[in-house]
Each structure stands twice: as C-alpha cells, then as structure tokens.
Amino acid sequence: MNAFVRFRVPLSAAWLLVAIYFAASSRPLWAQPVALHSALTVTSTAWPVSDGVRIAFDPIAGELIYSTLGGELRAVDPDPSIQRVTLRYGPADHGAPIPLMGMDISPDGTIYLVGNDAASSPGSNIGVVRRGTPDGSGGHVWSTVMTTEPYPRSATPFDHNMNAIVISPDGEYLFINSGSRTDHGELQENGGQFPGAREVPLTSAILRIPSDATDLVLPNDAAALESGGYLFADGTRNTFSMAFDKEGRLFGTENSGDRDDEEELNLLVEGGHYGFPWRMGTTDTPMQFSSYDPASDLLLNPNAYAVQNGYFYNDPAYPAPPAGLTFTDPVRNVGPDANLYRDPSSGTILDADETGRIMGTFTSHRSPLGLVFDTASVLPAPFTSNALMLSWTGSESGLMGPFAGEGEDLLHLVLSEDASGPVLTAEQIVTGFNNPIDAVLVDDALYVLDFGGNQRIWRIGFGAGTAVERDEVPTRVRVEVWPNPGAGERTAQIVASGAGRVTAELVAPDGRKVASILDRLASSGEILETRLAVPGLAAGVYFLVVRSEGHREVVPVIFR
C-alpha cells in the first residue's frame, strides 16, 4: 500500500479516533527514537518539519534540502545545534506541479523534481520532471526535463503517481518510478471514464530518461516507450525509493498491496519484469485464477481499503501474463528481522526464523523506503559498504498492527549473492520514528525525515569507526484479534514478551477502561488466547491495551 497517498483520502470518524488515540497515548508527539546499538546516537537536526516527503544534500550550499507534497523546498543545516528551517523555493519558483513526490540532487548541485498534474486533464495524471541548474550565485535556473501524455487515474488511494527519482552514478540518466493505479490489477475505470482500465503503459514501471533532456514528452504507449529506451523495468507496483550500491547496481523498495503479501527489495535491471500485478513478493495474485474465492482468502485483512470496497473478487476477465514472460524474484531475506508473515493456510502470523521460510523480502505492509547505500565506505564496521532502509508503517495501521514489533524503524541490510541470486540479512537498529519517509547519508551520518506536521529530521551517528555490537532487546508483546471488525465475541491471541505478569484491558477512545480482559502470569513467549466478550457494549472503536514485562501494545478493535 502507499501510506503517503492515503493522507489525501478522507478518513472515517472511527479511524480519526484511532489516529488521535495513538498520538495521545501510545507515545509522545515528538517521541525520541531509540538506538538498538550502543555506538549509535540519535539527535534532532531540525524542528518543526511539516509534510516532508524527500530529503537530499545540496553539496554546493552545504545544506540538507527537504521537499513537501505541497511543493516547497526547505533548507536545513546538518548541524544539530542550529535547528533552523529556511524556505528555499515554492511551487511558483520551480514550476513543478503538486503533489511533488520526488527529488534528487546531483554532485554539481543540480536539483531534479518530480511532480504530478491532475488538474489540467480531468481524470488523468501528467508526470512532470523539472531541473534546477545552479546559477552561480546561490540560486537555480529552472527548466522542464520531461512531461508525460495524460494517462488514466483510478480516483482511488491506489493512484501512486510518479514519485521516486535517482540520478545514475555517471550523471547521464534519471531513473523515475511511476507507481500503479490499482491495488493488484483489478478493474479501476474511474466511474466509467476509462472502460476496462487496469494498468497502463505509463504505470507500474521504472522509467529512464537522459538527464540533459529538455521538453521530452513520454507517450502512454508501450511500444514507443520501449523503442525509445525509456522503459527500463516493468511490473513494479510502487518502488517509492531507489538507490545505487557501491558497484553501481540499482535497487528499489517495493510497496505491495492491501493483501498480506510480502514487501520487496528488488535488484532492478534493464528489461526486468518484477511480477506486478500477477505476483507480489513470492506469492501469485489469486484473482488471476478462476477458482478464487475471496471469502476463503486468509491473507485478506478486513481493515484493508481494497477489501472494504470489494476490490477482491472472482474475476474471469483478469488478464493472463504475456506468453514467455519471466518474472524476476525479489531479494531473499534470511532474517533475523523484518520477516514475519501470515500463514495462508491457517491465518496465523509466524516468524520465518522459527519456520525456516526464506522471505521475499519483508514483512507485509512495512512500506519499505528511505533506502541508502554506504557507497563511499565511510561507515564503521559492521555497517561499512552496506545498506540502510526505513519502514514507514507503524502499529497504528490496521494492516500492520497484527505484525507487532514491526515498522517505523531503521534496518541494517547486508546484501550478498549465492547461486539463487541476491540475498540479505536484515537487522533492526533504530526504532520509534514517526512515519519516517526518506533518508540521506552525508559523510558518516544518516539524516532521517519524519512525515507529518510538527515532526523532525533525525541525525543518526555511527560512532568513531569502531565495531558496534547489538544490545540484547527483549521481544515485544505480540497481539492479534479476530475477527476484526466483528460483532459479538471474538478471540485475542497474545504472545508474552517475557516471563511475568500479562494484563489486557479494553479501553474506550476517551481513555475510560471498559473491561479487564486478562491478568495472569505467563512464561516468556507463551501464547495466551482469551475471549473478547463485553455484554451490552455499544458499537464503535475500542482499544485492546496489553502489557507484558515492560512492553505495551495497543490494537484497535471495531465492534459492530
């Protein structure tokens, strides 16, 4: 899913209560992220930060620049002692339409922006890339690199637009992600404006254009995109972050859909097809099969927008993949972190470390992004030349919530290769961000941008070049409730975080305790099941608050 687009979709009153409750009771508004390695430091570099989407470093000005959905470019001094935010450019200055969703800055200070114009062609989107060339006096001269022909929007949260942009190491090309217009290849006709439309040539793909192009127009035509060399890779649902590694290989993080499929990290190669919409992670999209029955699909979460709006259905017209098409599988994750999954045969959430499953790649709904590589090998061991990656979604999400202990964190990724292709280990090294959305590595420090109003930019320091060891961090309590939403009695499953007392209470949105659900001693890792039944309870949103050995997990529960 794309959590960033969803902020533009009206929230129901119930889910607004969820957001307010988590902001007020799950953590402070400006929570301090927690480093899980003794040599890492986390400090605030800028506050307040509002609606930031991308962050990059301007080597000419020596400043961090972050861009907003509304089209502003704001400058920040990397020095944490300054805490200053300065407006550099607004939409009228650079000329990119909004929402502005992509930005990268070249070593010579040239700024590239990716905007989306959904106003000038009703029902359609036009992707626009603008270039700001340094003028020698601290400003930029702006010109248009590329625009697309209008292409169909779906008028759903699955219009992912054009977003990520990255400059090739030699500076010759720009790689641009154009996200999907569907969740999983379902019909999205925008009220009948686009009959039969699913994906189109300009969506769910990685485009490549010359960085020195001017007023280039990309057609919504597959053959023309291929013959012009503009279609670099296909079958990507929404690769919201891309980065080159030390060897010059391009990697991209992939947001899968509303079903509990794996999120991906892909090694992007020219001509590669990464499966969408027929495959997500290592799972085939079930709607392509004539026997599909969504009522028996245990990977469908009733909290999902696509489920609630009936976008999973038996679909005899679902197109088959082109004959002879070979899919490129994502990088495999061998753990130890970011590798929880839901068993499709039982509906139970499992840890791949315990079952021996090799994930392709990450826990469902993490929304992986903020990918960076230590291309200059400036970080100390064990991070030298490795990758770092953020995950946007947290436990406040009705989709991510069941995968307890996941999300809103920073992962250390070590990539290697075996006979079956690329493989990685993933280790959680910082937790407690507030919807982190992008990151940039400047010398030996990582700068992390939180999304939303009154948030911060965080500086992650990596010590003085000595190896660091991961501190032992207790496992968080894991909680799942089903059915949710539901009427009457349902089941709560709790996995204790340590040996000791486990309590569970049902709480109303105003903080009032409705009922005590559980209070007992448990052994570490013990699975506890209890019934959630409160006679006479009014319909609405409540919160199951579980405490276990210093850990606290909150799960929204909807009673109908």
CORFEN-V54649 format. One record per backbone hydrogen bond with DSSP energy under -1.0 kcal/mol. CO is the residue of the C=O (numbers start at 1). NH is the residue of the N-H. E is the energy in kcal/mol with one decimal. If there is no record, write none. Layout:
co: [CO:CO]
nh: [NH:NH]
e: [E:E]
//
This chain:
co: [2:5:6:12:13:14:15:16:17:18:19:20:21:22:28:34:36:37:41:43:46:49:51:54:56:58:58:63:64:65:66:67:67:68:69:72:73:73:74:75:76:79:86:89:90:90:91:102:104:106:110:111:112:113:114:114:115:117:121:123:125:126:127:128:129:129:130:131:132:133:139:141:143:144:145:146:147:151:156:158:161:164:166:168:172:173:174:175:176:177:178:180:189:190:194:197:200:204:204:205:206:206:207:209:210:216:218:219:221:222:223:224:225:225:226:230:232:233:234:235:237:238:238:241:243:245:249:250:251:252:254:259:263:264:265:266:269:272:273:275:275:278:280:283:285:286:289:293:294:297:299:301:304:305:306:307:315:322:332:333:335:338:339:341:343:348:350:351:351:352:359:362:363:366:367:369:372:373:374:380:383:386:387:388:389:390:394:397:400:402:403:408:409:410:410:411:412:413:414:416:418:421:422:423:424:425:426:427:429:430:431:435:438:440:442:445:446:447:448:449:449:455:456:457:457:458:459:460:461:469:478:480:482:486:490:491:492:493:494:495:496:500:502:503:504:504:505:506:506:507:508:512:515:518:520:522:523:526:528:530:532:534:540:542:543:544:545:546:547:548:551:553:555:557:558:559]
nh: [6:8:9:16:17:18:19:20:21:22:23:24:25:26:31:431:471:40:461:459:457:455:69:67:65:62:63:58:76:56:74:53:54:71:100:68:88:89:66:86:64:82:75:73:93:94:95:114:112:109:106:132:104:130:101:102:128:126:124:153:151:117:148:115:145:146:113:143:111:141:135:133:131:215:216:129:218:125:159:160:179:177:175:171:211:168:209:166:207:163:205:160:194:193:197:188:203:235:236:178:232:233:176:174:213:147:149:221:225:226:227:228:230:231:229:208:271:206:274:276:180:240:255:253:251:248:245:268:243:266:264:261:362:254:331:252:272:234:328:278:279:285:283:280:288:289:292:296:297:300:260:304:308:309:311:310:318:325:424:359:426:363:352:350:347:343:341:354:355:356:333:263:366:393:392:390:388:375:377:383:386:374:413:372:411:369:397:401:403:404:406:433:391:429:430:389:427:387:425:423:421:418:332:416:334:414:337:412:36:410:34:451:449:447:445:442:460:440:458:437:438:49:450:45:46:448:43:446:41:38:495:493:491:560:532:482:530:480:528:478:525:522:520:547:517:518:545:514:515:543:511:508:506:504:502:500:526:496:494:492:490:537:559:557:507:555:505:553:503:551:548:546:544:542:486:540]
e: [-1.3:-2.3:-1.7:-1.9:-1.9:-1.5:-2.3:-2.5:-2.7:-2.4:-2.2:-2.1:-2.8:-1.4:-1.0:-2.5:-1.8:-1.1:-2.4:-3.6:-1.7:-2.9:-1.4:-2.1:-3.1:-1.8:-1.2:-3.2:-2.8:-2.4:-2.9:-3.4:-1.1:-1.9:-1.9:-1.8:-3.2:-1.6:-2.7:-2.5:-3.0:-2.0:-3.7:-2.8:-1.2:-1.7:-2.3:-2.4:-2.9:-2.2:-2.6:-3.3:-1.8:-2.0:-2.2:-1.4:-2.4:-1.1:-2.6:-2.5:-2.1:-2.8:-1.7:-2.8:-2.6:-1.4:-2.6:-2.1:-2.3:-2.7:-2.2:-2.7:-3.0:-2.4:-2.2:-2.9:-2.4:-2.7:-1.5:-1.5:-2.7:-2.5:-2.7:-2.2:-2.5:-2.5:-2.2:-2.0:-3.1:-2.3:-2.1:-2.5:-2.6:-1.4:-1.9:-2.8:-2.3:-1.1:-1.2:-2.7:-2.0:-1.7:-2.5:-2.9:-1.4:-2.5:-2.7:-1.5:-2.3:-2.3:-2.7:-1.8:-2.0:-1.3:-1.3:-2.6:-3.3:-2.7:-2.3:-2.3:-2.7:-1.7:-1.8:-2.4:-2.7:-1.9:-2.4:-2.5:-2.2:-2.9:-1.7:-2.3:-2.9:-2.9:-3.1:-2.3:-2.2:-2.5:-3.2:-1.5:-1.3:-2.1:-2.3:-2.7:-1.4:-2.0:-1.7:-1.8:-1.3:-1.4:-2.6:-2.3:-2.8:-1.8:-2.9:-1.6:-2.0:-1.9:-2.9:-1.6:-1.1:-1.1:-2.4:-3.5:-3.1:-3.4:-2.4:-1.4:-1.4:-1.9:-2.5:-1.7:-1.3:-1.5:-2.1:-2.4:-2.4:-1.9:-1.1:-2.1:-2.3:-2.5:-2.7:-2.4:-3.3:-2.1:-1.9:-2.7:-1.9:-1.6:-1.2:-1.9:-1.4:-2.9:-1.3:-2.0:-1.8:-2.3:-1.6:-2.3:-1.8:-2.2:-1.8:-2.8:-2.6:-1.9:-2.2:-3.1:-3.3:-2.6:-3.0:-1.7:-3.0:-2.8:-1.9:-2.7:-3.6:-1.8:-2.8:-3.1:-1.1:-2.4:-2.2:-3.5:-1.2:-2.8:-2.1:-2.2:-1.8:-1.0:-2.9:-3.3:-3.0:-2.4:-3.3:-2.4:-2.4:-2.2:-3.6:-1.7:-1.5:-2.7:-2.2:-2.5:-2.9:-1.8:-3.1:-3.4:-1.4:-2.6:-2.3:-3.1:-2.9:-2.4:-3.1:-2.8:-2.2:-2.4:-3.2:-3.0:-1.4:-1.7:-2.9:-3.0:-3.0:-2.0:-2.2:-2.4:-2.2:-1.5:-2.3:-2.8:-2.8:-2.8:-1.6:-2.2]
//
